[in-house]
Amino acid sequence: MADLPEFKSLTKKFHTHPYPAISPTRPELSAKGKNVIVTGGGTGIGLGIAVAYAQAGAKSVAILGRRIDKLKEGAEVISKEATKDTKVIFGKADLSDRSQVDAALKSITDQFGKIDILVSNAGYLPTTGVLLDYDPALLMRGFELNVLTTLNILQAFVPLAGADPIVINVSTAMAHFRPVKGAGGYTITKAANLKLVDSFAWENPQIHVVNLQPGWVPTELNGYQKEATDVAELPGQFAVWLASPEAKFLKSKFVWANWDVHELLEKAEEIKTTKLLDWKLEGVAMSSEDFQRLEDRLVQLETRLQAGDRRSSDVASNDLVVIRRTDSHSEGSRMDDSSTEICQQSFLSPNRAMSMPNLQIVLPLVEQYFAHFNNMIPLFHEGRFIRGLLRWYDTPSETIPATYAAINVVLALSIWHDPIKKSADDYEFMHRCVKNAQSVLCNLVTRDQDLIGIQAILGLVMLFNAGPNPRPASTLIAIAFKLSHRLRLHTRSGNRGLDESTALERDRVFWIMYFLERGMNVRLRDPYLQQDDDMDVALPAFNDINDRVSIVFAGDGITWLNLLLCRVDLARIQAQVYHTLYSVRAERFSPDERQAALADLDATVREWKDSIPVQFRPDMLSETEFGSNVRFLVHLHFIYYHLFYLAHGIYAHDSEWILRIINYSDKYSGRQSRIIESSAQGDLLPSTWLEDVETARECMRLFKVVDERDMALLGQITCVYLTSMIILLTNKLAIWELPISSQMESDDALIEGGLLFLAAIAGVLEDDSLRCLWNGCVEMKFRAEIAAMSYNNAGHLHFPESYNRARQSSRSMSALFDAFATSDIKSRNGYGSNMWPQAVASFVDIEEASAV
């Protein structure tokens, strides 16, 4: 099922897992003394609901369905979770047969008394297909199992209902969206089901009725979709809350299990007294832009259906839910180990020159890309990309190289930015996709009539940017800028006559290009291409609560950060770094001018840091709080650390700074018995040193948040991380200069972690530059230990027990940062430098596109 685009959620928080407010163990949610019936309760969502009521201490929990084996298995699961006073029973019944329904309910009431809560969950997913060719018998079967079954259970329930009866109808949001090609058999019958329950509620005001959208849960009905983001416990526990006194205001409403109950309670009066959440089109007010975004998501559903990735099922469950919001609170799906089989699949494209895998292989990767990467770095408009993808497979005669390149780039980015450990086959697939995109590069560099060519090139830039050599990415970004100028992306006038959505996509592409180029050129010390006084593009803004692209929300659900805007602000500071440190003008600075320029740079960097809300500061970041978006926030802070170190002259690639460290450390080299004054003594530490050390500690602590398998991120932040380790080592070396040892022990732990990380990424250290880098860091650590021990012993040199004077070599220190500048960071999983997307980067003699 497609992972459809963003939509309007009633609450800012959008849950995918249970949380304390809906825990069935809360005394306020107790179901003690209640008799509960769940139809379709043997599997999936129904089972999750039945388990939750058993945990809430219900007097009895009864599950009904047609498959006795599944009911027995489900009853065993429920019994294990039930409180000691809860009775669990199951009954076989065909809900389309009224006599069987009556018999089942009578048997239950004979044992336990009146029924207090009915959860109508059983449902059916008819065979998909367009209505012109649809078998009427299949449609009538859908009405029988989605409408008649509900009517039967409601009619049988009312005479046997308790004093304050509650009905929870498990439904689907598909029932009130615009038609989706191929899904008519399902949506028609589910819409009829909702109208039936709506009428029932109106005719029986004494019964508390609520329609529940359960979320997107991997179940038997949807083929246990790996993309599904929610767990069955979420709708299960939410259903318990729905039956509690807290949720009385939701009577006759349509509510989503993903919505936050605290925020719902805040809106209780509005929901109760208005049409909000009524089952009508205006249930949640939507603007034209909202509907456009919904249209884009529905296109993905059609793509999945046309790919044949739907299976008819007749199980007692009801969870065809296809919408998921991708924000900081959603815990999206990732590729599992089955992705290693991708490379074994054949490409099935009529165009052999530009072959592509089967759509069923491509689509999950595309969905993953938009859920976990494009939502923060919006290179593509999701709806337009999916339409292009669908056209590629539907109309082979209209395939164009730019679309081919864009699809391959998205597939490669999807794999590269998935932190889950990947196999050699996954890397091979990624490399093939990169090669395929490069195979049409000549076409891209001359394509100046639309945006897709620039987007494909920028995708390659992002793939190549993380590796040890930024030159290929630098060349590509220059091409992208020239193409963007021809399309006039750098000026607002270029958007005249375009609709708002297209103009927004163009602006976002420009700003992504802008910050990518500024970051690369600081690394290369090259002049940047786009001058600020020759552009007037609208800045990325957050004016629409529904458009959450690049927006990260804090845990409070209120405070937010515009990631794209933050990157743009940092890019402008990176330009200031170039002007201050590397430009031709900077070479002519007098000492006073240089000092003033550095002071201005330092002030700008500090101003950026102060602009970040406290909820997004480094010590607040965790995957628990921010989900998969935490990696983007970590990268943001590491860009800041890089700029901070550059402004203070203590970055690892600053030759003057490194020379001072090397010269200063020679006194601890072991070639003399007492400390000898060096020319660097007294000149080693900048005036901001205490702040520099605190920043280095903060950086190294933040690094612990990073997934060690996330090489796409590690490739961009490791040099900054190792610079922080060098700063802490220098702090230990300089104990005579600044005898403040308040955090020396915690620094030892951070330094040891850095050395272990460096050893791990170096693999077996067969690379000369990595060997020099590691040896130099270890040597510096020993010298720092000598300094600390000597300081405590009145200036006499004392050596660590593991220190061998014979093995010490000044070459380790002098070569340390030469290696730092040239080392090839290797993957910890054993695939070495071949893992980098840029390993196949080439602009001469590009191989032909090859089938994966």
C-alpha positions, 0 to 999 in steps of 0.5 A: 500500500502506498505511503501517501503524502502529508495531510491535515491532522487534527492534532500536532502530535501524531502517534504510531505507538501507544503512550501513557495517556491511553495506557489500559492500566490507567485507573481512569480507563478501567473497564472493570465490570464491563462486558466487551465484544470484539468482532474480528478479534482473532487477529490484527487490529481486533486482537489488539483491541481485545488485548487492551480491554483485557489489560484494562480489567474488563469483566469479560472479553469475547471475540467473534469470527469465522475462523476457529483456529485464529479465534483459539490462538487469539484467545490464548494471547488475550488470556496471557495479558488479561487481569485475574478477574477477566474472562476470555471467550471466543465464538465462531459466527458468520456475521452475515448470518443473523441467526448465528449472530443472535446465537453467539450474543445470547450465549455470551449474555447468558454467561456474563450478563448485558453487553456494555461495549461492542467493537465492530471491527470485522471487515472485508477487502474485495478484489481490486479493479476498475468499476467498468470491468468489475464483477457485480457479484464481488461488489455485492459480496463487499456490501454483504461483509462490510455493511450487512454484517455491521447491521446484523451485529448492531440489531442483535446488540441493542436488545442485549445492551447494558445501561450505558452502551458503547459502540466503536465502529472500526472504519477507514479514512478511505471512505471519505477521500476522493475515488481511488482507481482500483479501490472502488469495491472497498471504498464504496462499501466502507462509505456505506458502512459509515453511513449505516453507523451514522444513521444508527447513532442518530436513531439511537441517541442513548447509545454512545457511538464512535467511528475509529480510524485505526491507523496503518497497521501491518496485518494479514489483510494488507499482507503485513506491509513493511511500510506500515508505521503503526502497531496494533497496540495503538488502536487497541489502547486508543479504543479503551480510552474511547470507551472511558468518561474522558472521551464522552465528547466524541459521541457520533464523531469520526476520530483517528487513533493516531491523534493525541488525546491531550490535544483532543481534550483541549478541543473537547468543547469545540468538537462537541458543539460544532460539526468538527469530526462529523462524518462529512467533507467538512469534518476537518476543514481543508483548504485547496492546498490541503486537497492538492496534497491529498491528491498527491498521496492518492496518486501513490495509492493508484500506483501501488494498485496498478503495480498489482500489490494488493491481494484479496483477503477474507479475514476478520479484520479491518485495517486498510488504512493508507495514510501516514503523516511524516513528521518528527513524531511518526516512526516510519518504516525502513527497509528490512533485510529483504532488500538484499534480494533486490539485486537478484531481481531482473529489470523489466523495462521495454526500453533496454537502453534505460532499464528499470526494476519492476515497479513492485521493487522500486515503489517501496524504496521511493516511498521510503525516500519521501518518508525519511529524506525528502520530507526534510530535504525537499528536492522533489515534489512528491506528487509530481515525482510519483506521476512521472514514475507512473508514466515511466511504467505506463507509457514506455514510448514517453520515457526521457533520460532526465526522469530515468536519472531522477528515479535512479537517484531517488533509489540510490538516496533511499538506500544511502540514507537508510541507517539500517545495516546494508548488505553488499548487494544493497551497495551494489544496487546503489552503485548501479543506480548511480551509474545509470544516472551518470549514463545520461549525464550528457543529456542532463547538462544540456536539459534547460527546459524543466526542473527534473534535470537539475533535481537529478544532478543535485541528487548525485551531488548529495550522494557524492558529497558525503565521501572523502573526495568532494571534487565530483560533487563540486563539478556537478553543483556548478553544472546545476547552477548554470542550468538553474540560471537558464531557468531563472531559479535565482529570481522571483520573476522566473516564477511568474505565471506558475502555480503556487505549488510549482513555484514553491518546488522551484524555490526549494530546489534553489535553496538546496542547491545554495546550501550544498554549494556553500558547504562544499566550497568551505571544505574545498576553499573554493569561491562560491558561484551564486552571489547574494546580491544577484538573487531574490528568491523567497526564503523557505517559510512555515506559513501553513500548519499543514505543509510540514516539509522541512519542519521538525516539531519538538516533544511539546508538539508546539515548538518547531524548527524550519530545517531548510531555513536553518541550513540556508542561514548556515550557508550564508555564514559559510560564505562569510567564512570564505570571505574571512579566511580563504578569499583573495581579499583575506590574503591581503588583510592586515593583522588588525583587519583579520582580527576584526573579520574573525570577530565578526565571524565569531559573532555571527556564528554565536548569533545563529546558535542563540537563535535555536530554540532550547528544545533543539539544543544538542543535549535535548536531541535523541531518537526517542524524542525526534525519531528519524529526523534526529539525524538531520538535527545532528548534522545541523549542529555539526555544521555549526561546530565546524564554523565555530572551530574555523572562526576560532582557528582550531579546526584540524585543517588549520596548518598554523594551529596544528603546527603549534600543537606539534611543536608544543607536544615535543616537550613530552616526546620522551627525549628528555628527563625534564620539561623543556620550554618550547617556542610555542609555550604560552602561545598554544591556546586561544583566548576563547579556550575554555569555551572551545573545550566546552564546545568540543565536549558537547560535540563529542557527547552529541556524536553518541546519538548518531547511529554507527551504521549511518555512513551517509551522516558519518561521512559528513561529520567525522572530521568535525568529531575528530577535531573535537577529540584533538581539542580535548587532547590538546587541553590535556597537553596544555595542563601547564598553560591552563591548569584547570582539570575539572572535567579531565576524567570525563574527557578521558572517556570521550577521547577513548570513545573517539579513538575506538571509533577511529580504529573501527572505521579504519578497519584493519588499518591497511590504509596508509593515511588512516594508519597515520591518522590513528597512530598520530592520535594515539601518540598525542594521547600518550603525550597528553598523559605524560603532561598530566602525570608530570604536572602532578609530579612537579615537572619531572617527566613520568610516562604511562606504563604502556608507553615505550620511548623506542616506539615514539616517533615524531613522524606520528605527530607531523603526519597526523593532520596530513592524514586527517586531510586525506584519509578515506573513512571506511565503513564499519561493516567491512565493505571498505571504500567501495561503500561510497556512492562516489566510488563510481563517480566518473565524468569520462568514459561512463559505463552504459546503464546496466541492469541491476 
